[in-house]
Amino acid sequence: MIRRSGLATVGTALTLTALSLTACSSDSDNEMVFGGDPVTQCVRLPEGASMVVGEVVQAPAGADLVVQKIGLADAKNVDIEKAFIVPLSSGRRPISTANYPPAANSTWAARMPAENATIRAGEQANLLLVVSRKTALDGSATGMRIDWLGGSKTNTTTYEFRAACGGA
């Protein structure tokens, strides 16, 4: 369902583990962690279908993040239907991509609307977007973007939304 190019083919689990390790070893307690090395992610999204796409963010240790909006940067031929946040405390596993709606998924069940949600200082959250491709044209985005009171940041994942993702 997902194809990552370059060194990122090791898999989402290792990427998330690396993000967690990077977040813990940050030199600045006031730095928000969102993204890592640039990767390209192909999301299999047939025309007329919806998928959930997710990323992990960590609030700075010294301040809560009050989310204003999450979305896709420079989105083309893909629509964002809904945006949610799930705190990753309580041992929840982040969702990277999933069919919409994810069946029997405890992370999905704990979602809350992204707008005005608070990510507590030092805690991680799963940012989730429900996206759809309404035309036959492939879709794309240059990253996922989070806007919060006082700032914004776009991660370094390039998204390709296609009916089929080629094997490597």
Secondary structure by P-SEA (a helix, b strand, c coil): cccccccccccaaaaaaaaaaaaaaccccccccccccbbbbbbbccccbbbbbbbbbbccccccccccccccccccccccccccccccccbbbbbcccccccccccccccccccccccccccbbbbbbbbccccccbbbbbcbbbbbcccccccccbbbbbccccccc
